[in-house]
Amino acid sequence: MMKNDFYAEAILTNQISDEKLSQAYALMNEERRLRCDKMRADADKRACICADMLIRKLAKEHFGMDENALILSADEKGKPFIKDASHYVSISHSGEAVLCGISEHPMGIDIEKICDIPQKIAQKVGTTFESEEQFFWFWTAAESYGKLYGNGVWWALKQDFLSDEACRFEKVPCPDGYVATVCIKR
């Protein structure tokens, strides 16, 4: 990782106390709370709150932003951004893990829980993978590239995304049993 290029952190949502979640929820702006409240599954609500909490933490620690004044929003495609800031953010969750990243450069980030390779997806991708970890590294790279451009994973898979010289891919530290990748514009 290049110094001050991007900052990322992953947490397991089941390790965050209800008290800390309530505090984080209280800091969310109305738009984010409404979005979170509409989610049916408790796991999705926890992930939403944890993502907001992580973005605030990263923005404060690495860019000196006031975490209480930060307003996290989303554009028409659902891509998150911080209002009135020139920083880029990206959010991902899988299983119990939430991963967030922030940078002064355009970026996309993705995390996936390692499990059996989904054969229908592997067939559509048309590539052979030696292991589940290799497949999910490839998948998170595609997801992060799609998020960077706001076009999604299936668009990314139609591109020669790993050869895009305008971007670089980097593995991101994450909890055991997960794989995470960031795609950042150079």
N, C-alpha and C positions, 0 to 999 in steps of 0.2 A: 504494500500500500504506500502510495506517495504521501508525504507529509501534508496534512490538511486537505487532502483530496476528497475524502468522504468519511463519514462516521456512521457506524451501524451498531446496533445492539439487538440481541434476541433474548426473550424471556419465555418462561413457561407460565401460562396464565393460571394454572392451578396452584402455583406457588405465591400468588399475590393475594394478600389478605382482603377480606370483604371491606375492612375499614379503609385500606389504601385505595381500593376500587371506588368507594364512595367519595373519597377526597378527589380522586382523579375525575370522576363523573361531574362533580360540582364545578370543576374548572373548564369543562367543555362548553363551547358556545351552543346556543339554542339549535342551530342547524345540525351540529354533530349529535346532540342529545336526541333530537327527533329521529335522526337516522338510526341511532343505536336503539332507541325505544321500539322502532318498527321491526327490529329483528326478532324472529320467533324463538330461535334457540338460545339458551343461556350462554352456551359456549361462544356463539357469535357476538353476543353483547359483551362478554368479558374480553374477547379479542379486540373489539372496537374501542373499549375503554382503555385497555392496555396499550394499544397503538397510540392513542392520543397522549397517554402518559409518557410513553417512550419518546415521542417526537418532542414533547416539552422538555424532557430531561436532556436529550441530545442538543436541542437548540440553546438551552441555558449553558450547559457544560462547555460546548465547543464554539458557540458564537455569541455568548453573553446576552442572549435574548431574555426578556422578562417572561418567565413561564406563565405567570398569571394573566398577562396581557396578550399572549399569543393566541391567534385565531386560526384554527385549522379548518380548511374548507375543501371542496372538491369541484373540479370543473365539470362541464357537461358530459364528459366521458367517464367521470368518477375518479379521475386522477387527482390525488391530494396535493394541496399547496398551502403555504402559510400566507395569510393575507398581509399585505403591506410589507413583504420581505422578498428579497431577491434569491432566497435559498430554495433548493429543490428538495422534495421529500418523496419517499416511496415507502409503502407499507405492504406487508405480506403476512399471511398466517396459514398454518397447516397443523392439524391435530391440536395439540395444546400449546404450540409455539407461535409467538408473534415476533416478527422481525421488522425493524424500522431503520431507515437510513436518511441522512441529511447531507447536503453538499452545496457548494457554490457552483457546481456543474450539473447539467442535466444527467439524471440517473434513473435506473429502475432496479428493483431488488425483489428477490423471490426466495422463499423457503419452502421445502417440502419434506414431509415425513417419509423416511425410507421404508418401503414395503415391497410386496411383490410387484414386478413390472406389469402395468396394465397392458395386456397383450393387444387389445384393439388399438390403443394409442401407439404402441411400439410398431405395429404393422403400418399405421398411417404415416409414421415418421420414416419408415423404410430403412432404418439403420439397425444393425445388430449391436447389442450391448453385452459386455462381459459380466457385468454385475448390476445389482439394483442401484448401488451408489453411482456408478457411471451413467446409468440411465437418468437418475434424478439430477445429477450435475448438468447433463445436457438439457434436461427439461427446465431446470431453474435458470439456466443461461438463456434459453428461448423465452421464458416468461419475463425475465428481467429486461431483455431486449425489446420485447413487445410493450412492456410498461414504459420504458424509456421513450418510445415513440408514440405511446398512447393508442396502439393498434391491436394489442392482444397477442396471445401466444400462437394462434393459428396463422396469423399474418406473419409473425416472426419465422415460423417454420417453413413458409414459402420463400423466404429470403435466404441468401447465403450468409446468415447473420454472424456466424463465427469468423467470417473473413472480412467483416466490416472494419476497415482500418480507422474509421472515425471513432470507434468504441474500443474499450477493453473490458474484459471479464475477469473477475476476481472472486475466489471463494471467500465466504464470510464465515467467521467463527460462529458456531451455533450449538445448541444442546446435542448431546449424543442421540443418535438415531435420526438426525435431520441433516439435510444438505441445503446450503444457501449460497447464492451467487448475486453479485452486483454487476450491472452493466453501466459503465459511465462513459460519457463523451470525453474524449481526450482534449 
